[in-house]
Amino acid sequence: MNYDTRFPSVADLKARAKKRMPHFAFEYIDGGIDQEHGKRRNRDAWHAIDITPRYLRDVSDTDLSVSLFGRDYALPLGIAPVGLGNMLWPGAETALASAAQRANMPYILSTFSTTPLDDIAGCAPDVCWFQLYVPKRVEVMRDLLARVARAGYRVLVVTVDIPVGAKRNRELRCGLKLPFSWTPRIVWECATHPNWSLRTLRDGRPDFVNIAAYREGPNHGLAQFITRFNMHGVTRERLELIRELWDGALVLKGAQHAQDMRDAADLGVDGVIISNHGGRQLDAAPAPANCLRDAPADIRERLTVMVDSGIRTGMDVARAGALGAHMTFSGRSFFWGVGALGAAGGAQVVEIFRDEITRTLKQVGCDSFAALHRSWLAENRG
């Protein structure tokens, strides 16, 4: 095992991160929308997928590699975009991008990241993808896409599942907004977490650095600022314009309905990440595991199908592969890793997943992730 066995699972890292991160930071990354039923369903849906093992096979060697958009990656797992990453742990975004580069796995930088996009491209030049929250103003979008292209990003991931800023109760109770408002509660939380605070003082308060030039007013609450910046629903016309402006691979993130995926394919989109934003946008949204299971054959033929939301173990990654996913993503897992162990946490999470995926493939009698298919599902369900 090429990792610290005191923390052998993502769940162990989460427990340690909760102690090391200020309460408002942990609540931000851990929280969902409303009563968080959707977030719980995401995990329950993965747990409900059974795989029937096949024995009498030689599984001495296993291949975890995948090919996406003309590039080979070493793992069927990438790091999903998370906004305000350096608020969760100082330097988290650069640490995770560097870990992704070393592991040869995709790293998706959020529009609402807190590290300049050029810096991330510099430390993860071969694996960096950019997640676009589509701005209302076309001129802002054109400028942002030009900057992303100049920086060398290979894949553009257009997120469509945030037409309005979310009402996340945990964030409201914590009073999150940028720049930080130094309320007595926030000051106390920082004072009682000196490691986080000293590093943050060294690095500077986190802010939306990649869109700072486009901000129209200071000190907005998070939901209000996102609502003012984003389109209130990404339209077919806007997606068509993005396709015209972007020469690289184009991925739609957040699609859950089959017709949305078909429309995206008609507009020249190359892939889709089935996602419900980690249970952070609509509490009634279906679990992505179920959307993946139900995706029609024509979508699988026309698009590179990927999935996120609720993936916490290598078993989940294998389950997704059996359901037809070409790649999986996790966000919370990696940020809990850096919250627990600092910069070393990224590699810890990578190696936990690598170990768990490998053991799962061997246990079920499959010699490669690419060879997984629905015949491994119990009773051939789905």
Residue pairs with C-beta under 8 A, 6 or more apart in sequence:
1 8
1 351
1 355
2 351
2 354
2 355
3 347
3 348
3 351
3 352
3 355
4 341
4 348
6 12
7 13
7 16
7 340
7 341
7 348
8 352
9 313
9 352
10 312
10 313
10 333
10 336
10 337
10 349
10 352
11 312
12 340
13 333
13 336
13 337
13 339
13 340
13 341
13 345
13 348
13 349
14 30
14 332
14 336
14 340
16 339
16 340
16 341
17 26
17 335
17 336
17 337
17 339
17 340
18 26
18 30
18 339
20 193
20 195
20 196
20 339
20 340
21 29
21 88
21 89
21 193
21 196
21 339
22 186
22 189
22 190
22 192
22 193
22 196
22 197
23 174
23 189
24 174
24 175
24 176
24 186
24 189
25 87
25 88
25 89
25 196
25 339
26 339
27 170
27 171
27 173
27 174
28 84
28 87
28 88
28 170
28 171
28 174
28 176
29 82
29 88
29 332
29 335
29 336
29 339
30 170
30 332
31 168
31 169
31 170
31 171
31 280
32 38
32 39
32 168
32 278
32 279
32 280
32 283
33 39
33 166
33 167
33 168
33 279
33 280
33 281
33 282
33 283
34 167
34 169
34 283
35 283
36 279
36 283
37 283
37 284
38 276
38 279
38 282
38 283
38 284
38 285
38 287
39 278
39 279
39 280
39 310
40 279
41 279
41 286
41 287
42 276
42 278
42 279
42 287
42 288
42 289
42 309
42 310
43 310
43 312
44 287
45 287
45 288
45 289
45 290
45 310
46 287
46 289
46 310
46 311
46 312
46 316
46 319
48 289
49 289
49 293
49 319
49 322
49 323
49 377
50 377
50 378
50 381
51 318
51 319
51 322
51 360
51 364
51 376
51 377
51 378
52 364
52 376
52 377
52 378
52 379
53 363
53 364
53 365
54 364
54 365
54 366
54 376
55 365
56 365
57 365
57 367
58 367
59 361
59 362
59 365
59 366
59 367
61 367
62 358
62 361
62 362
62 366
62 367
62 368
63 367
63 368
63 369
63 370
64 74
64 75
64 76
64 354
64 357
64 358
64 361
64 368
64 369
65 72
65 73
65 74
65 75
65 368
65 369
65 370
66 72
66 73
66 75
66 76
66 326
66 327
66 369
66 370
67 73
68 106
68 249
68 271
68 304
68 326
68 327
69 154
69 155
69 248
69 249
69 270
69 271
69 304
70 249
71 126
71 154
72 104
73 104
73 105
73 106
73 127
73 327
74 103
74 104
74 105
75 103
75 104
75 105
75 350
75 353
75 354
75 357
76 317
76 321
76 325
76 326
76 327
76 328
76 357
76 369
77 105
77 311
77 317
77 327
77 328
77 329
77 330
77 353
77 357
78 100
78 105
78 106
78 107
78 108
78 129
78 327
78 328
78 329
79 96
79 97
79 100
79 105
79 106
79 107
79 108
79 329
79 330
79 331
79 334
80 108
80 278
80 308
80 329
80 330
80 331
81 108
81 109
81 110
81 111
81 113
81 131
81 157
81 159
81 331
82 88
82 110
82 331
82 332
82 335
83 110
83 111
83 112
83 113
83 208
84 112
84 113
84 114
84 178
84 206
85 92
85 93
85 96
85 110
85 113
85 114
85 115
85 206
85 335
86 92
86 93
86 113
86 114
86 115
86 200
86 203
86 206
87 114
87 206
88 335
88 338
88 339
89 196
89 199
89 335
89 338
89 339
89 342
89 345
90 196
90 199
90 200
90 202
90 203
91 199
91 203
91 338
91 343
92 335
92 338
92 339
93 109
93 113
93 114
93 115
93 120
94 115
94 119
94 120
94 123
95 338
95 342
95 343
95 345
95 346
96 107
96 334
96 335
96 338
96 346
97 107
97 109
97 115
97 120
97 123
97 124
97 128
98 123
98 124
98 346
99 346
99 347
99 350
100 106
100 107
100 124
100 127
100 346
100 350
101 107
101 123
101 124
101 125
101 126
101 127
102 347
103 347
103 350
103 354
104 126
104 127
105 127
105 350
106 127
106 129
106 155
106 327
106 329
107 120
107 124
107 127
107 128
107 129
108 129
108 130
108 131
108 157
108 329
109 115
109 117
109 120
109 128
109 129
109 130
109 131
109 153
110 131
110 133
111 130
111 131
111 132
111 133
111 144
111 210
111 211
112 133
112 208
112 210
112 211
112 226
113 120
113 208
113 209
113 210
114 206
114 207
114 208
114 209
115 209
116 209
116 210
117 130
117 147
117 148
117 151
117 153
117 210
118 147
118 151
120 128
121 128
121 151
121 152
121 153
125 152
126 154
127 154
128 152
128 153
128 154
129 153
129 154
129 155
129 156
129 157
129 251
130 148
130 153
130 155
130 156
130 157
131 157
131 158
131 159
131 253
132 141
132 144
132 145
132 148
132 156
132 157
132 158
132 159
132 242
133 159
133 162
133 226
133 229
133 230
134 141
134 158
134 159
134 160
134 230
134 231
134 234
134 238
134 242
135 141
135 144
135 211
135 214
135 229
135 230
135 231
136 228
136 229
136 230
136 231
136 232
137 214
138 241
140 211
140 214
141 242
141 245
142 245
144 210
144 211
144 214
145 156
145 242
145 245
145 246
148 156
149 246
149 247
149 248
153 248
154 248
154 249
155 248
155 249
155 250
155 251
156 242
156 246
156 248
156 249
156 250
156 251
157 251
157 252
157 253
157 273
158 234
158 239
158 242
158 250
158 251
158 252
158 253
158 269
159 253
159 254
159 277
160 234
160 252
160 253
160 254
160 255
160 260
161 253
161 254
161 255
161 256
161 275
161 276
161 277
161 281
161 282
162 226
162 230
162 254
162 277
162 281
163 230
163 231
163 232
163 233
163 234
164 227
164 232
165 222
165 223
165 224
165 225
165 226
165 227
165 230
166 223
166 280
166 281
167 223
168 223
168 280
171 222
171 223
175 181
175 183
175 185
175 186
176 221
176 222
177 219
177 220
177 221
177 222
177 225
178 206
178 207
178 208
178 219
178 220
178 222
178 225
179 205
179 207
179 218
179 219
180 186
180 205
181 219
190 196
190 197
190 200
191 197
200 206
208 215
208 225
211 229
214 229
215 225
215 229
216 228
217 228
220 228
231 238
236 263
236 267
239 252
239 264
239 267
239 269
240 267
240 268
242 250
243 250
243 267
243 268
243 269
249 270
249 271
250 268
250 269
250 270
250 271
251 269
251 270
251 271
251 272
251 273
251 304
251 306
252 260
252 261
252 264
252 269
252 271
252 272
252 273
253 272
253 273
253 275
253 308
254 273
254 275
254 276
254 277
255 261
255 264
255 272
255 273
255 274
255 275
256 274
256 275
256 276
256 285
256 286
256 288
256 291
258 294
258 295
258 296
258 299
261 272
261 295
261 299
261 303
262 298
262 299
262 302
264 272
264 303
265 299
265 302
265 303
269 303
270 303
270 304
271 303
271 304
271 305
271 306
271 326
272 299
272 303
272 304
272 305
272 306
273 306
273 307
273 308
273 329
274 288
274 291
274 292
274 295
274 305
274 306
274 307
274 308
274 325
275 288
275 307
275 308
275 309
275 329
276 282
276 285
276 286
276 287
276 288
276 309
277 309
278 308
278 309
278 310
278 331
278 332
279 285
279 309
279 310
287 309
287 310
288 307
288 308
288 309
288 310
289 307
289 310
289 319
289 320
289 323
291 307
292 305
292 307
292 320
292 323
292 324
292 325
293 323
293 382
294 382
295 305
295 324
299 305
300 324
304 326
304 327
305 324
305 325
305 326
306 325
306 326
306 327
306 328
306 329
307 320
307 323
307 325
307 327
307 328
307 329
308 328
308 329
308 330
308 331
310 316
311 317
311 320
311 328
311 329
311 330
311 333
312 330
312 332
312 333
313 353
313 356
314 352
314 353
314 354
314 355
314 356
314 357
314 358
314 359
314 360
315 356
315 360
316 328
317 328
317 353
317 356
317 357
317 360
317 369
318 357
318 360
318 361
318 364
318 366
318 369
318 372
320 328
321 328
321 369
321 372
322 372
322 373
322 374
322 376
322 377
323 374
323 377
323 382
324 373
324 374
330 353
333 349
333 353
334 345
334 346
334 349
336 345
336 349
337 345
337 346
337 348
337 349
338 345
338 346
339 345
340 348
341 348
357 369
361 367
361 368
361 369
361 372
364 376
366 372
366 376
374 380
374 382
